[in-house]
Amino acid sequence: MGSLRPYNRYLYKAVAGSTLPVLLLVLWQVLGDQGRISTLLFPTPSTIFNALTRLYQTGELGDNLSISLQRALYGFALGGGLGFMFGLLVGFFRFAERSLDPTIQMIRMIPHLAVTTLFVLWFGIGETSKILLIAKGAFFPLYINTYLGIRNVDRKYFEVAKVLGFSRLKQIVRLVIPASLPNIFLGIRLSVAVTWLGLVVAEIMGSTSGIGYLMMDARSMGMTSVVFVGILLFAVCGKISDMFVVGIERRCLKWRDHFQGN
């Protein structure tokens, strides 16, 4: 792998990563065509693709997908942003840790679905309740990993910073955040994943638009292929967003020399 050129290396990764999904899709199609599996419960990949094409041509796919993407973006920006800021605050100051962290950890233990009904009662079934529900899920992974990343910074770095005369702000910008970036990026990736889970819950709990609504409407009408289209879209969007974060992480952490497997 080390001797491969960059283009060949990316091609190798793409082929290696797509081999298993392609084989599963081919096996799925063959078993469906032969009647070995129920096409009502498990529509063949070709049927799902036809449903995807039809939704795209009618405009339903583009309209609902854009609404879902906006909800996910707003929810992640709100929840992830607050999680990062509170993680910095609690990580740096013991008083903040003692006064805020116990309450935050208690709220974290409340099941996501348990507050869904309350959010609907408090904020209705409009966009506010959906975005806040997504934000609640996105908050905690980034908060915890930012907090732990700061607390795991070697104390010797702070001693060096004091010798160099760094101010508190300079310590944060030049020392703590760079040293915490591995944990912070892990928190971002987890928050992005939870964002998509929260989006599904938010759109299923009561919505008239979005991919989750499209799936619920299709389920009520027995259109299983459309349900699979929704699942496919969530999987693809989640994978693309994760790849985007990983790409930024690699650029920001070029200095890190870590084991990448044999």
C-alpha positions in Angstrom: 0.0 0.0 0.0 2.9 2.4 0.8 4.3 2.0 -2.8 1.0 2.9 -4.5 0.5 6.2 -6.1 -2.2 8.5 -4.6 -4.6 7.9 -7.4 -4.1 4.1 -7.3 -4.4 4.1 -3.6 -7.8 5.9 -3.7 -8.9 3.5 -6.5 -7.9 0.5 -4.4 -9.8 1.9 -1.4 -12.9 2.5 -3.5 -12.8 -1.0 -5.0 -12.1 -2.7 -1.7 -14.9 -0.7 0.1 -17.5 -1.4 -2.6 -16.9 -5.1 -3.2 -19.0 -6.4 -0.3 -22.0 -4.0 -0.9 -22.0 -4.9 -4.6 -21.9 -8.6 -3.8 -24.8 -8.3 -1.3 -26.8 -6.3 -3.9 -26.3 -8.9 -6.6 -27.2 -11.7 -4.2 -30.3 -9.8 -3.1 -31.4 -9.3 -6.7 -30.9 -12.9 -7.6 -32.7 -14.2 -4.6 -35.6 -11.8 -5.3 -35.8 -12.8 -8.9 -35.9 -16.5 -8.0 -38.6 -15.9 -5.4 -36.4 -17.1 -2.5 -37.3 -13.9 -0.5 -40.5 -11.9 -0.2 -40.3 -9.0 -2.6 -43.1 -7.4 -0.6 -40.9 -7.2 2.5 -37.6 -7.0 0.6 -38.1 -5.3 -2.8 -35.2 -6.1 -5.1 -32.5 -3.4 -5.7 -33.9 -2.8 -9.2 -37.3 -2.1 -7.8 -35.8 0.3 -5.2 -33.9 2.0 -8.0 -37.1 2.4 -10.0 -38.8 4.0 -7.0 -35.9 6.3 -6.5 -36.0 7.4 -10.1 -39.8 8.0 -10.0 -39.4 10.1 -6.8 -36.7 12.1 -8.5 -38.7 12.7 -11.6 -41.8 13.9 -9.7 -39.7 16.3 -7.6 -40.7 14.7 -4.3 -37.2 13.4 -3.7 -35.5 16.8 -4.1 -38.0 18.8 -2.1 -38.1 16.4 0.9 -34.3 15.8 0.8 -33.5 19.5 0.9 -35.9 20.0 3.9 -34.2 17.1 5.8 -30.8 18.5 5.1 -31.7 21.9 6.4 -33.1 20.4 9.6 -30.0 18.3 10.1 -27.7 21.2 9.5 -29.5 23.6 11.8 -29.8 21.0 14.5 -26.1 20.0 14.3 -25.0 23.6 14.3 -27.0 24.4 17.4 -26.3 21.3 19.4 -22.8 20.7 18.3 -21.9 24.4 18.7 -23.2 24.5 22.3 -21.6 21.1 23.0 -18.2 22.4 22.0 -18.5 25.7 24.0 -19.7 23.9 27.1 -17.0 21.3 26.7 -14.4 24.1 26.6 -15.9 25.8 29.6 -16.2 22.6 31.8 -12.8 21.4 30.6 -11.0 24.5 31.6 -12.7 25.5 34.8 -13.2 23.3 37.8 -16.0 25.5 39.1 -17.9 25.0 35.8 -17.2 21.2 36.0 -18.6 21.0 39.5 -21.7 23.2 38.8 -22.6 22.1 35.3 -21.3 18.7 34.5 -23.5 16.7 37.0 -26.7 18.3 35.5 -25.5 17.8 31.9 -24.7 14.1 32.6 -28.1 13.6 34.2 -29.8 15.1 31.2 -27.7 12.9 28.9 -29.1 9.8 30.5 -32.6 10.7 29.6 -33.6 8.5 26.6 -34.0 10.5 23.3 -37.5 9.1 22.7 -38.6 10.0 26.2 -38.5 13.7 25.5 -40.1 13.6 22.1 -43.6 13.9 23.4 -42.5 16.8 25.7 -40.9 18.7 22.8 -44.1 18.3 20.8 -46.2 19.6 23.7 -43.8 22.5 24.4 -43.0 23.6 20.8 -45.7 22.0 18.6 -45.0 19.9 15.6 -43.3 22.7 13.7 -39.6 23.2 12.8 -38.6 24.3 16.3 -39.3 21.0 18.0 -37.5 19.1 15.3 -34.4 21.2 15.3 -34.2 21.2 19.1 -34.6 17.4 19.2 -31.8 17.0 16.7 -29.7 19.5 18.7 -30.2 17.6 21.9 -28.7 14.5 20.4 -25.8 16.3 18.7 -24.9 18.2 21.9 -23.6 15.4 24.1 -21.0 13.6 22.0 -19.1 16.8 21.2 -19.5 18.1 24.7 -18.0 14.9 26.3 -15.2 14.5 23.8 -14.2 18.2 24.0 -14.2 18.0 27.8 -12.2 14.8 27.9 -9.8 16.0 25.2 -8.9 19.1 27.3 -8.5 17.1 30.5 -6.2 14.6 28.7 -3.7 17.3 27.7 -0.4 16.6 29.3 0.2 19.0 32.2 3.8 19.5 31.1 2.5 21.5 28.1 1.0 24.0 30.4 4.2 24.4 32.3 6.0 25.1 29.0 3.3 27.6 28.1 3.9 29.4 31.4 7.6 29.5 30.8 7.0 31.0 27.4 4.6 33.6 28.9 1.5 32.5 27.1 -1.7 34.3 28.1 -4.8 32.2 28.9 -6.3 32.9 25.4 -3.0 31.9 23.8 -2.9 28.7 25.8 -6.3 27.8 24.5 -5.6 28.6 20.9 -2.0 27.5 20.6 -1.9 24.6 23.1 -5.1 23.1 24.4 -7.3 23.1 21.2 -4.5 21.6 19.0 -3.8 18.9 21.6 -7.5 18.2 22.0 -8.3 18.0 18.2 -8.3 14.2 18.0 -10.9 14.0 20.7 -12.9 16.9 19.3 -13.0 15.4 15.8 -14.2 12.1 17.3 -16.9 14.1 19.0 -17.9 15.8 15.7 -18.1 12.4 14.0 -20.3 11.0 16.7 -22.5 14.1 16.8 -23.0 14.0 13.0 -24.1 10.3 13.3 -26.5 11.2 16.2 -27.8 14.1 14.1 -29.1 11.7 11.4 -30.6 9.5 14.1 -32.3 12.5 15.6 -33.6 13.6 12.2 -35.3 10.3 11.7 -37.0 10.5 15.1 -38.0 14.2 14.6 -39.5 13.6 11.2 -41.3 10.4 12.2 -42.8 11.9 15.4 -45.0 14.3 13.4 -44.1 15.9 10.1 -45.6 16.8 6.7 -42.3 16.9 4.8 -38.8 15.4 4.8 -37.4 12.0 4.1 -38.7 10.6 7.4 -42.2 11.7 6.5 -41.8 10.2 3.0 -41.0 6.9 4.6 -43.9 7.0 7.1 -46.3 7.9 4.3 -45.0 5.1 2.1 -45.3 2.6 5.0 -48.9 3.4 5.5 -49.6 2.8 1.8 -47.5 -0.5 1.7 -44.9 1.0 -0.6 -41.9 -0.8 0.9 -39.6 0.2 -1.9 -40.0 3.9 -1.0 -39.1 3.0 2.6 -35.9 1.4 1.4 -35.2 4.6 -0.7 -35.4 6.6 2.5 -33.1 4.2 4.3 -30.7 4.4 1.4 -30.7 8.2 1.4 -30.1 8.4 5.2 -27.2 6.0 4.8 -25.6 7.9 1.9 -26.0 11.3 3.5 -24.5 10.0 6.7 -21.6 8.4 4.9 -20.9 11.6 2.9 -21.0 13.8 6.0 -18.7 11.5 7.9 -16.2 11.4 4.9 -16.3 15.2 4.9 -15.4 15.4 8.6 -12.7 12.8 8.2 -11.2 14.8 5.3 -11.0 17.9 7.4 -9.6 15.9 10.3 -6.8 14.5 8.1 -5.9 18.0 7.0 -5.9 19.4 10.5 -4.0 16.5 12.0 -1.2 16.0 9.4 1.3 16.4 12.2 0.0 13.2 14.0 2.0 10.1 13.4 -0.2 7.2 14.2 -0.6 3.5 13.4 -2.7 2.9 10.2 -2.8 -0.9 10.1 -0.6 -3.5 8.5 
